[in-house]
Amino acid sequence: MTSVLQTLSQDMAATVEAAGPAVVRVEGRRRVPATGVVWSADGLIVTAHHVVSRDERITVGLPDGSTRPAALVGRDPSTDLAVLRADGGGLTPAAWASGDGPGVGQLVLALGRPGRSVQATLGIVSALGESWRTPAGGQIDRYLQTDVVMYPGFSGGPLVDASGQVLGLNTSALLRGISVTVPAATVRAVADALLAHGHIRRGYLGVGAQPVRLPEALAGQIGQETGLLIASVEPGSPADSGGLMLGDTIVALDGHPVHHMDDLLALLGGDRAGKAVPVRVVRGGQVQDVTVTIGERA
């Protein structure tokens, strides 16, 4: 038993040593520094959006103890991700995991560098789930929760598997009271979009709505039992300009059924921003289509 524990201990230490050079300190807010992960050798770093409260005077601390100024490339509050560009090159990029990812019960390490040296906590993957939408509207490829302890300054740091590959970025800001990991696939997609555009394009309609049950006859006619009752329309919004009205019930957008607010948010992707699409509503007991040009959320 002793030899098994010694081997495990040595393997975990080796994992931290292998992954540590890609973990940097991020100083982009007052008081507690946070953590980032090297994305590319030329100075790109990914971290958590909420730990970079300012756009200027950002610095990163490297494993050798030196610091460099960094500039904000872009941020996505809805997935709590940000990309920085540190001056100079010669950084050690992380090895990102691909494929199916971890299973429940798998040993994982959360790494952080809120100080000069890398820190680590050990835990297991405690819960996995399907893709989900954050309260801010961001799409996360997979729900990934662990029981690792998130010490102050660990947000923006990596979750690594036993081989030292990065499974995703840890954050304590997406769900109240719960630390989750933004999986590598989501980090990759968001980082690529931020590098290309500086922001994430998201569609914007400009309504407040709540799900309602449709009358039985109407539900049978359109083939769905629920829709979204418009409770408010923002003045000057795409919904307002397109003719959507208070009291309309949205049942489809661009040919796709809408049952709940999550359905509507999922359909308002960046690919629809700027496009005129049909919005099917129930108005005065009658089904009709209203053409709305989807805006882009700033």
N, C-alpha and C positions, 0 to 999 in steps of 0.2 A: 504493500500500500504506500509506504514511504517513497519508494522509487517512482510510483505512478504520479504522486503529488509533486515530486521534484521535477519530473519530466514536464508535467503540465505547467508548473511555475516557470520553468526555463523557456518553454514554448511561448507563453504569454509575454514574457519579457522580450523575447526575440521578435515577437509581433510588434510590440511597441517600438522597439529599436528600428525595425524596418519601415514602419509607417511614420514615425516621428519626424523625419526630415521634410515631409510634405505638410506639416502642421505648423501654422504661424500664429502669432499674436496679432489681434486687430484692435487698434486704439482709435475708435471713431465715436466715442461718447464719453460722458463724464464718469468719473469713479472707476467702476470695474471694467478692465479690458475684456475682450472676448477672443474668439478663435476663428481662424479661417483655414481653408484647405487650398493648396497650390493646384491650380487648374492646368497651367502650362509653364514651361521653363522660362518663357520670356516675361513673366511677371503677373500673369492673370491669377486672381485668387477669388474663390467663391466663399461666401459667408452668409450669415443670417441678416436679413434686412433690418430687424429691430435693434441690432447692436451697432448699426451705423446711423446714428441720429443726425449727423451733420454730413454735408456733401464735400466739405473742404477740411484741410488740416488733418487728414487721416494718415496714420502711420501704421506700418506693420513691423513686428519684431520677428526676426529670423532665428532659426535654430542655433546659428553661430553667435548669437547675442547682439548682432547689429540691427539697426532699424533703418527703414527706408520710407520716404513719403509715398503715398498712394493716392490715386484719383478714383472717384466713383465712375464706373462705366455705365451702370444702370441698376435698377432695383425693381422688385416685384413684391409689393406688400401682401398680395393675395396668397403667395406661396412662401412668404418670409425668406426670400432669397435675394442676394445682391452680388454683383461682380465688381471687383476692384482691379486696378492695374497699378502694380508697384513699379517704381523706377528701377531700371536695370534688369538684367536677366540672370541666368545661372541658377535658377531655383529648381528644386526637385519636385516634379509633379507627382500627384498621388496616383496609385493604381486603382482604377474604378472597377467595381464588380459588374459583370454582365450576366445575362441569363435569368433563371427563375428566382435567384436570390435565396435568402435564408429560410429555414423552417422554424416553427415554434419549438422552443427548447434549445436552439442552437446557442452556443457560447459566443458572445460578442464583447467588444471593448469600445467604450466611448473615450475619445482622446480630446484633450484640451491643452491650450497653452496661454492661460491668462497671465502667467508670469514668464520668466525666462526659460524655464524647463518644461518639457512636456509632462502632462499628468494623465492618468488613466484610471478608469473604473471598469470593473468586470460585471457582467450580468448575462441574462439570456433574453432571447426574443420571446416576449410574453404574449403577443397577439399579432395576428396578420389578418388582413381583410382585402376587399376589392378596392377599386379606385373610389375616391371620395372627393367631395368639394368642401373647401374650407369655409368658415363663416364669412370670409372676405371675398369668396367667389372663385378662388383658385382651384385648379384641377390637379389632384395628386394621384399619381399612377397606382399607388398601393398604400393601404394603411399598415404602418409598421410601428409597433410599440414595444419597448423593452423595459426591464426593471432596473437598468443601470441608474446610478445616482448622478444627477446633473448638478455638479458643483457650480458656484458662480463663475461665470466666464467660459463655460463649456459650450454655450450656444454658438452655432456656426461651425463647430468642430465635427469631425467625422465619427461615424460608427463603422468599425472595421470587424471583419471576420477573423477566424483563426489564422488565415493565410496573409493577413495584412491588407486585404483589398477593401476599399471603401464601399460600404453598402448604401450610404447616404449621409445627409447632414442632420445633426441633432438641433432641435429647437424647442424652446419652452413657450413660444408665443402664439402658436397656431390654435391650440385648444386650451381653454382655461384650466389650470391645475394639472395638466397632463403634458409630459414631455414625449414628443413623437419624433420620428426620423423621416425626413423628406427623402424618398428613395432615389438612387442614382439616376434612374431613367428620367425622373422629373427634373432633377438638378441639371442634367444634360440638356434637356429640351429648353428649360428656362434660360440657362446660360447662353445657349446658342442664339436664342431670340434677343436677349439683352445685348449680346455682342453685335448682332446684325442691326438692331433698331434702337437700342438704348432703353427700350421699354417693351412691355407686353401689350400687344394690341387686344383690346376687349370691346365687344359690342356694347351699345348702350341704348336702352329704350326709354327709360324715364317714367316708369310707373311704380306705384306701390300696389301690391295685390295679395290676395289670400285665397287659398283653395276653397272651393265650394262644390257641393253635390248638385249635379244637373237634374232637372225634372226627368222622370222616368221615360216619358215619350221622347223627349229630346235626346236623352242618353242612348236610347235604342236607334234613333235616326243617325247619329254621328258615330256611334260605336265606342263611346267612352262615358264613364260615369261622373268624372270630375273635370273641373277647369279652374282658371284663375280669375276671380272677380277683381276688377280694377277698383281700388279704393282711393287712389290719388293719381293725378297726372301732373308732372312737373311742367310749369309754363315754359314754352319755348323748346321743349324736349322733342326728340324724334316722334314720340308717341303723340304729343300735342300737335305737331306739324302734320302728322299723318292722319289725324282725325280720330284717334282712339279717344273714348269718352269714359268719364266716371260712370260706373255701373255696367260697362261692357264685361263680358266673361270671355277671356282668351281660352280657346280650345286647341289651337294649333298655330305654329309659326313656320313658314316656309315648307308647309306640308308635313311637319312633324308634330305629333300630339303633345299637348302641354297639360299635365295634370297637377303639377306642383311647381313651386318657385325654383327648385333645383332644375327642373326640366327647362324652364325658360332661361336660366343662367347658362346652362350647358349649351343652349342653342345660340347664345349671344357671343360666339367666339369671334376672334379677330378676323376670320375669313369672311364674316358677314358684315363687318364694319364698312359703311359706305354703300352698301347694296340695298336696292329696293326689293323688299320681300313681302309676300302676302301674309297677313295676320288674320286668321279666322276667329271671329268673335260671335257670341250670342248677344244680340241687341234687341230688346223688346220682344223676346221669345223667338226671334228669327235668326237663322245662321247667315252670316255674310262675311265677305272678305274685304279687308281694308289694307291698302298698300302703304307700307311704312319704310322709309329709308333709315336703316340702322345707323346710329351714330357711333362714335368711338369715345370710350371713356378716357378722360384725361388721366 
